[in-house]
Amino acid sequence: MPKAQETILEIDLKALKHNFEHIKSKLKTNTKFLVVVKAFGYGSDAIEIAKYLQNLSADYFAVAYAHEGVELRKAGITNPILVLHPIPANFKTIINNKLEPNLYNAKVFNEFIETLANYKQSDYPVHIKFNTGLNRLGFSESDVDYIVERLKKTNAVKVTSIFSHLAASEDLNEKKFTLTQINIFKNIAQNFIDNIGYTPMLHICNTSGVLNYPEAQFDMVRSGIGLYGFGNSEKENKKLKPIAALKTIISQIHNIKKGESVGYNMAFKSDSPIRTATLPIGHADGIGRQYGNGKGFVLINDQKAPIIGNVCMDMIMVNVSNIDCKEGDEVIIFNSKTTAEDLAQTTNTISYELITGISQRVKRIFLQ
Ligand SMILES: *Cc1c(COP(=O)(O)O)cnc(C)c1O
């Protein structure tokens, strides 16, 4: 692998393939695989990920918002795309791009059907979400009759799937809660199917759901974080490979005298002579201010260099007093060995937040 010469996010498509196949190996033969590529493919690159996994026979894609789906269509993605969080202002965009909305409450449900009627559409594929305990988006169990009655009066939509989302699938201490969610979902599905007269697909599992609740795969699973290499537990992390490595270089080295400060607002003051390296990556690239002042670290020649002082918009300064390094040397922020999760933990956050926060300013490079 050539050394980084600027700040880059390297995306290893072989690792992506490994993760896809690993998760797929957990699925029953008839279970469909929906790949979640929201938020730029968890901060990597939604288009490249979707193209690559469409070729590897992913069945479905999901994004959070309509415009994310439009970008996939523009790039030539032909698989069905579920929009997890459609907003009425985007219904026309959804229809014009053959995106499939999640209908999660009466307002969205009725307004989408009305919009379709204006477009003279019939049997448009939609997905109905039920809230089974996360209390975020979704109809409640008691809404089934209302939905079914409304559906019987229109041919504008055809329910492709009904689904729900688990609140704590990664936390085995909450197993009882998760099993309750799964049971509520089963009841809703049965009631729905008995009354509507056809059988939509059912799905409830995210990555940790697939790994921890094989009995709840139903017809499809929705995996995001696992494809990007994180399994939400030490055991599962070992079987997956983080696909993204964030790298940069040393722009400048300073020798700081005792009593001098480093960075904005003199947040770091040296009590002995030290050596610092200034790196071309900052909070505008996704390394938040919370990583400053000794919390976060980077790796230079396999050694940890803590971030000192405040994180700037475009730069951080790290302490390299004990590291043999020079201007131009490569710096690892995270990779498959020292992972985004390791760095995220220094500020009590999760891999999801760190990787989705890597801004679009950072150049993406793909390893085939
Ligand atoms: C983001 C999301 C997923 C993917 O979850 P992971 O934990 O990343 O696998 C699945 N379903 C819904 C509704 C989501 O919002």
The ligand as a Gaussian input file, in Angstrom:
#p B3LYP/6-31G(d) Opt

LIG

0 1
 C      -29.509000       2.670000      10.316000
 C      -30.575000       1.639000      10.341000
 C      -30.269000       0.274000      10.169000
 C      -28.855000      -0.255000      10.139000
 O      -28.420000      -0.499000      11.458000
 P      -26.955000      -1.093000      11.773000
 O      -26.898000      -1.162000      13.248000
 O      -25.986000      -0.109000      11.222000
 O      -26.863000      -2.406000      11.089000
 C      -31.319000      -0.618000      10.050000
 N      -32.599000      -0.206000      10.138000
 C      -32.929000       1.086000      10.345000
 C      -34.368000       1.469000      10.454000
 C      -31.933000       2.051000      10.469000
 O      -32.264000       3.334000      10.698000

